[in-house]
Amino acid sequence: MKAENVARHVINYCIGIENPISNLQLQKIMYFMDIYNLIRTRKRLITDENFSAWDYGPVIESIYKKYSFYASNPINVYEETSEEFDDNMRGELYGYIDKLSNMYASDLVKKSHEKNSPWDKTKKYGIISPDLLEEYANRYRK
């Protein structure tokens, strides 16, 4: 699924549960959803872009730029999506969004900075390789 559609699903869902999120939260939620999907299905959820290792954790730059004008304010504009989550994972992914959207942005950042995480193993402002995501997912599959 394109990163833009994943972002829209996350934003729309959070608006729907009356818990709109910031751009920082969006980035971390997308990152953890991508890893969660990788753990469960052995496939990345986001298929068209990779995360970069920024100071506050993993970021998909195009998504960051698109929503950067919100700064740290909640993103509160509903947008149509052109792709849907896989039928087998839809409920789990929305449940995971619900859980993550209730975490403070600082806690999501801290979680993404975990020792030996893909972010931790990537040079600052470098691309987080899909191989690192797969390696990380393998730790949680066992």
N, C-alpha and C positions, 0 to 999 in steps of 0.2 A: 504494500500500500504506500502511496506517496506520503511523504512527511506532512505535507500541507493538509491532507485529508485526516491523518491521525490527529494533528493539532486541532482541526475543526471539530472532530468528534469529542475530544477532551474538553474543549471550550464549551461546546453546546451542551454536553452532559452536565458540566459544572454550573452553567447558567440554569439548566433545568432543575437541578437540585438546590437552587438558590445559594450556591457556594462558588461564585465566580473566582477565578484564580489569576495570579499575576503571570507575567512572562517568565519570571524565574521559576515559579512553580510549574508552569507548562513545560519548560525544558526538562526539568527533572522527572516529571510524570511521564513524558514521552520516552525518556531514557529507561526508566524502570519498566515501563510497559514493553519496550522493545526486548529487554532482557527477559522479562517474564514470559513473553511469547516464545522466545528462543528456548527457554527452559522447557516449556510445555510442548512445543511443536517441532523443535529443532529448526525453526525458520524464523528469520527476523521479521518483525512486524513492519518496520520501515525499510522499504526496498530501494529507494531512489537516492538517499543521502546518508552520510555518515556524521557522527557526532565529532565535535572538536573538544579538546581539553582546555577550557577557559578557567579563569580564577575561581569562579563560583560553581564549577562543575561542568559536566557535559552539556554541549550546546549544538543545535543545528542552526548554523548561522543564518540561513535564509528565513527560517521561522522566527529567530530572534529579531532580525531586521524588520520583518513584517509587523510584529507587535511591539516594537521598541517604543513607539510613541505613547504607549500606555505607561511607560516607566514602571514604577512599582505598584501602580493601581490595578485593580481587577479588570480583566478583559471582559467586556459585557456586550459584545455584538455577536449575535447568532449568525452563522454562515452555513449555507448548504454544502453538502459533501457529495462527491461524485463516486466514492467507493465506500463499501460497507465492510465492517469487521467480518471475518469468517464466522459462519453460523455456529460452528462448534466452539468457538472461543468468545463470542459476543458477550455472553453473560459474565464470564470470568473477567474479561477486560473492563467492562463497566463497573463491576464490583471492585476491581483493583483501582480504577480511577477514583471511585468513591472513597476508598481507604486512603489513598495518597493525597487527595485534595483536602483532606481534613488534617494533614500534617502542616506544621509551620514551614515556611520556605527555608528557614535556617536548618531545620531538622532534615529536610530533603537534601540540602547541600552537604550537610555532615555525612549523611548516608552515602551520597555519591562519592565522597572523598575517602571512603573506607580504605584501609591499607590493602595493597595488592589488588585493588579494583582496576578496571580498565582505565579509568581516569588517572589513578595513581601511577599506572605504568606507562602513561603517555607523556611525552615531553610537552611542556606548556605551549598551548596554541597549536599543537599538532593534531592530526586526525587520529581518532580512536579507531584502531583497525577492527574489522569484523572478527578477525582471529582472536583478539583479546576478549571481545564480547562472548565468543563461543567458549573460550577457555574458562571464563568466569561462570557462564551458564552451566558448564560441565561440573563445576564444584557443587552446584545446588541440585543437580540431577541425581547424585549418588546418595 
